[in-house]
Amino acid sequence: MKINLRSILTGVLLVLFLSGIVFFIKRNRPVPAPLPPSVTGATTLKIKGPATAPVKLIEYSDFECPSCRNAQTDIQGLFKNYPGKIQLTFKHYPLTSHKWSLYAHQAAECMNRQGKFWPYQEKVYEKQAEWAPSNIPPVEILARYARELGANMDQFGKCMADVTVTHEIYAEKEEGNARQVNATPTFFLGEARFVGPKEMQERGENAIRKVLGLPPKPVPPKKQEPAAPAFPTGIPKQKVT
């Protein structure tokens, strides 16, 4: 997939900075356990849910996006309410307006190579208020999350400085651009698009229910506004004494 020049330059600049953290990570890592050959340096799709699930959702998301964080509760609700019926594929879509987003996506993709994407994804969203407001690139914070989840920190450090990983992230974003994604989160169910958590709640779940052969969710009744107090139409006559 063709990557535009701006994306490549951004990736190179990221790697130049991230290569400086390898020493920090190696200095603070525990003794690494050997990784299974199947995940060492391997890139895999970020898929949650059974392959037999009739509903296959694709999510283009940004780790620094508050709406993306809020949507996670609804996504978890789908897995709970329709057990075994949902499969979700995560796609990287770091927004250029979010200065630290690409660092978080790089870290998450590195954890994906260790088979730990989903717990890391949950932690990055959960801790968004900790790393996103940082005044400096939050690489130490992101490395701490990886360590807490039992990552092989030697592999993680090398991966964080690997420009090919950055290119893979931008390849997923370019794929989203080709599908006219311009905001996060954006969900696809087949060719049907749902942008943001509100649209996913209002339209997306009913689209899922249609695939499952279920009736639409009933629309909650609108709250009636209290009636305005009646005003007198005239001035009452005063009693003459």
Rosetta blueprint (number, residue, H / E / L):
1 M L
2 K L
3 I L
4 N L
5 L H
6 R H
7 S H
8 I H
9 L H
10 T H
11 G H
12 V H
13 L H
14 L H
15 V H
16 L H
17 F H
18 L H
19 S H
20 G H
21 I H
22 V H
23 F H
24 F H
25 I H
26 K H
27 R H
28 N H
29 R L
30 P L
31 V L
32 P L
33 A L
34 P L
35 L L
36 P L
37 P L
38 S L
39 V L
40 T L
41 G L
42 A L
43 T L
44 T L
45 L L
46 K L
47 I E
48 K E
49 G L
50 P L
51 A L
52 T L
53 A L
54 P L
55 V E
56 K E
57 L E
58 I E
59 E E
60 Y E
61 S E
62 D L
63 F L
64 E L
65 C L
66 P H
67 S H
68 C H
69 R H
70 N H
71 A H
72 Q H
73 T H
74 D H
75 I H
76 Q H
77 G H
78 L H
79 F H
80 K H
81 N H
82 Y L
83 P L
84 G L
85 K L
86 I E
87 Q E
88 L E
89 T E
90 F E
91 K E
92 H E
93 Y L
94 P L
95 L L
96 T L
97 S L
98 H L
99 K L
100 W L
101 S H
102 L H
103 Y H
104 A H
105 H H
106 Q H
107 A H
108 A H
109 E H
110 C H
111 M H
112 N H
113 R L
114 Q L
115 G L
116 K L
117 F H
118 W H
119 P H
120 Y H
121 Q H
122 E H
123 K H
124 V H
125 Y H
126 E H
127 K L
128 Q H
129 A H
130 E H
131 W H
132 A L
133 P L
134 S L
135 N L
136 I L
137 P L
138 P L
139 V H
140 E H
141 I H
142 L H
143 A H
144 R H
145 Y H
146 A H
147 R H
148 E H
149 L L
150 G L
151 A L
152 N L
153 M H
154 D H
155 Q H
156 F H
157 G H
158 K H
159 C H
160 M H
161 A L
162 D L
163 V H
164 T H
165 V H
166 T H
167 H H
168 E H
169 I H
170 Y H
171 A H
172 E H
173 K H
174 E H
175 E H
176 G H
177 N H
178 A H
179 R L
180 Q L
181 V L
182 N L
183 A L
184 T L
185 P L
186 T E
187 F E
188 F E
189 L E
190 G L
191 E L
192 A E
193 R E
194 F E
195 V E
196 G H
197 P H
198 K H
199 E H
200 M H
201 Q H
202 E H
203 R H
204 G H
205 E H
206 N H
207 A H
208 I H
209 R H
210 K H
211 V H
212 L L
213 G L
214 L L
215 P L
216 P L
217 K L
218 P L
219 V L
220 P L
221 P L
222 K L
223 K L
224 Q L
225 E L
226 P L
227 A L
228 A L
229 P L
230 A L
231 F L
232 P L
233 T L
234 G L
235 I L
236 P L
237 K L
238 Q L
239 K L
240 V L
241 T L
